[in-house]
Amino acid sequence: MSSVLVVGGTSGIGREFARMRARQGDEVVVTGRDAHRAGTVAKEIGAGQGLALDLSRPTGIAAALAGVGRVDHLVIAGVSRDENRVADYDIEAALRLVTLKLVGYTEVVHALGPRLHDDSAVVLFGGQAKERPYPGATTVATVNAGVRGLVNTLAVELAPVRVNAVHPGVVADSPYWAGKPEEVLAGLRARTPGGRLATMADVVDAVDFLLRNRSVNAVELAVDGGWLLG
């Protein structure tokens, strides 16, 4: 049995991963921005605890995690959708996302440092917008590219703790994409070599692999069905 902390574990892929590990009998803690929701989700999926933590407010992260014990597997899946074009640049939105994903992710690792051990593993969430940006992805693409540098430096500084990243492409059944018009998803599928888009189960499996395989370190794993080849 492993102790698992999923930051951003109250919705989407983070929730599905936490649910899977809880069903396997692991000790799972999930976090979300809202304390009530975090507690409710924890009960729904069989996790041991739900905590309130806002990655965009990094000065409060250490206090939020003060009660967490030893961490074998850490997944930082918290994200924020931001459509921000250079022509109509929203500075506040950009600052929030940069803080959330780069400073917030780093502060989580910093706060948990003494509770990680030689066999611990960390997975950070990026995204394929860094390779194929779209109009409005200015900040998203930039921070996801920044995850690459963060993984590398953390793998060096935390060694022998392993640190990897998963970069999902279009995840068809995720909350963000599931509501898109079918013609949009069909067009994306047509540009993917296998004719199918990634699913949340695919990403969950990839995260679990990165955590379990002890020879995988400082790796960026794309889960997109070869979408970039289209």
C-alpha positions in Angstrom: 0.0 0.0 0.0 1.3 3.4 -1.0 0.6 6.9 0.3 -0.7 9.0 -2.6 -1.3 12.8 -2.7 -3.2 14.2 -5.7 -3.1 18.0 -5.9 -6.0 18.9 -8.1 -7.8 15.7 -7.4 -11.4 16.8 -7.2 -12.2 16.9 -10.9 -11.2 15.5 -14.3 -8.1 13.4 -14.7 -6.8 14.1 -11.2 -10.1 12.7 -9.7 -10.0 9.6 -11.9 -6.4 8.9 -10.9 -7.2 9.3 -7.2 -10.3 7.1 -7.6 -8.2 4.3 -9.3 -5.5 4.4 -6.6 -8.1 4.4 -3.8 -9.8 1.4 -5.3 -6.4 -0.4 -5.3 -6.3 0.1 -1.5 -3.8 2.9 -1.4 -4.0 5.8 1.2 -5.1 8.7 -1.0 -5.4 12.4 -0.1 -6.9 14.8 -2.6 -6.9 18.5 -2.7 -9.0 21.1 -4.4 -9.6 24.8 -4.0 -12.8 24.4 -2.0 -12.7 22.5 1.4 -16.3 21.2 1.2 -15.9 19.9 -2.3 -12.6 18.3 -1.5 -14.1 16.5 1.5 -17.1 15.4 -0.6 -15.1 14.1 -3.4 -12.8 12.2 -1.0 -15.8 10.4 0.4 -17.2 9.7 -3.1 -14.0 8.1 -4.4 -12.9 6.3 -1.2 -9.9 8.6 -0.5 -8.9 9.0 3.1 -8.9 12.8 3.2 -9.8 15.9 1.2 -7.9 19.2 1.7 -8.4 22.8 0.5 -5.4 24.1 -1.4 -5.2 26.8 -4.0 -2.1 26.6 -6.2 -2.6 30.2 -7.3 -2.0 31.3 -3.7 1.4 29.7 -3.0 2.0 31.3 0.3 -0.8 29.2 1.8 0.3 25.9 0.4 2.7 24.8 3.3 0.0 25.4 5.9 -2.6 23.5 3.8 -0.3 20.5 3.6 0.9 20.7 7.2 -1.1 17.6 8.2 0.1 15.4 5.4 2.5 12.6 6.4 4.9 10.5 4.3 4.3 10.8 0.6 5.2 7.9 -1.7 3.5 9.2 -4.9 2.8 12.8 -5.6 0.7 13.9 -8.5 0.2 17.6 -9.2 -2.7 17.7 -11.7 -4.2 21.1 -10.8 -4.8 23.2 -13.9 -6.7 26.3 -15.0 -8.2 26.9 -18.4 -7.1 30.3 -19.8 -7.9 31.6 -23.3 -5.6 34.6 -23.5 -4.6 36.2 -26.8 -1.8 38.6 -27.2 -4.1 41.1 -29.1 -6.3 41.2 -26.0 -4.0 40.3 -23.2 -5.4 39.7 -19.8 -2.5 40.3 -17.4 -4.3 39.2 -14.3 -5.3 35.9 -15.9 -1.8 35.3 -17.1 -0.3 36.0 -13.7 -2.7 33.6 -12.1 -1.9 30.8 -14.4 1.9 31.3 -14.3 1.7 31.4 -10.5 -0.5 28.4 -10.3 1.5 26.1 -12.5 5.1 27.1 -12.0 5.3 28.7 -8.6 2.4 26.7 -7.1 3.7 23.3 -8.4 7.2 24.1 -7.1 5.9 25.2 -3.7 4.0 22.0 -3.2 7.2 20.1 -3.7 9.1 22.4 -1.5 6.5 22.1 1.3 6.5 18.3 1.1 10.3 17.9 0.8 10.8 16.4 4.3 8.0 13.9 3.6 9.4 12.6 0.4 11.9 9.7 0.6 14.4 8.0 -1.7 11.7 5.8 -3.4 9.1 8.6 -3.8 8.0 9.7 -7.3 6.4 12.9 -8.6 4.4 13.5 -11.7 3.6 17.0 -12.9 0.9 17.8 -15.5 1.8 19.8 -18.6 0.0 19.7 -21.9 0.5 19.5 -25.6 -0.4 23.1 -26.3 3.3 23.7 -25.8 3.9 21.8 -29.1 0.7 22.8 -31.0 -0.5 26.2 -29.7 -3.9 27.5 -30.7 -5.3 31.1 -30.7 -5.7 32.0 -27.1 -3.1 29.5 -25.8 -0.4 32.1 -25.3 -0.1 31.6 -21.5 -1.1 27.9 -21.5 1.6 27.0 -24.1 4.2 29.0 -22.2 3.6 27.4 -18.8 3.4 23.9 -20.2 6.8 24.4 -21.9 8.0 25.7 -18.5 7.0 22.3 -17.0 9.8 20.8 -19.0 12.4 22.9 -17.2 10.8 22.4 -13.9 10.9 18.6 -14.2 14.6 18.7 -15.1 15.6 20.9 -12.2 13.5 19.0 -9.7 14.9 15.7 -10.8 18.4 17.0 -10.1 17.6 18.8 -6.9 15.4 16.0 -5.4 17.5 13.0 -6.5 17.0 10.2 -5.9 13.3 11.1 -5.9 12.1 10.7 -9.5 10.2 13.5 -11.2 8.4 13.1 -14.5 5.7 15.0 -16.5 2.7 13.9 -18.5 1.5 16.0 -21.4 -2.0 15.1 -22.5 -3.3 16.1 -25.9 -7.0 16.4 -26.5 -8.7 14.1 -23.9 -12.0 13.5 -25.5 -14.0 12.5 -22.3 -12.5 15.1 -20.0 -14.9 17.8 -18.6 -13.4 20.4 -20.9 -13.6 18.5 -24.2 -16.6 16.3 -23.6 -18.9 19.3 -24.1 -17.4 20.3 -27.4 -19.5 19.9 -30.6 -19.1 16.4 -32.2 -17.9 18.0 -35.5 -15.0 19.5 -33.5 -14.0 16.2 -32.0 -14.4 14.4 -35.3 -12.1 16.8 -37.0 -9.5 16.3 -34.3 -9.8 12.5 -34.5 -9.4 12.7 -38.3 -6.0 14.3 -37.7 -4.8 11.6 -35.3 -3.0 8.6 -36.9 -5.0 6.0 -34.9 -8.3 7.7 -35.5 -9.1 8.0 -31.8 -8.4 10.7 -29.2 -6.9 10.1 -25.8 -9.2 9.3 -22.9 -8.9 10.0 -19.2 -8.2 6.3 -18.6 -5.3 6.6 -21.0 -3.8 9.5 -19.1 -4.4 7.8 -15.7 -2.6 4.7 -16.9 0.3 6.9 -18.1 0.6 8.7 -14.8 0.6 5.4 -12.9 3.3 4.1 -15.2 5.5 7.1 -14.5 5.1 6.6 -10.8 5.7 2.9 -10.7 8.6 2.4 -13.1 11.8 3.1 -11.2 14.0 3.6 -14.3 11.9 6.4 -15.6 13.1 9.8 -14.5 13.0 13.3 -16.0 10.8 12.1 -18.8 8.1 14.0 -20.6 5.4 11.6 -21.7 3.0 12.7 -24.4 -0.4 11.0 -24.3 -2.1 12.2 -27.5 -2.4 9.2 -29.9 0.2 10.7 -32.2 -1.9 13.9 -32.6 1.1 16.0 -33.4 1.8 14.0 -36.5 -1.6 15.0 -38.0 
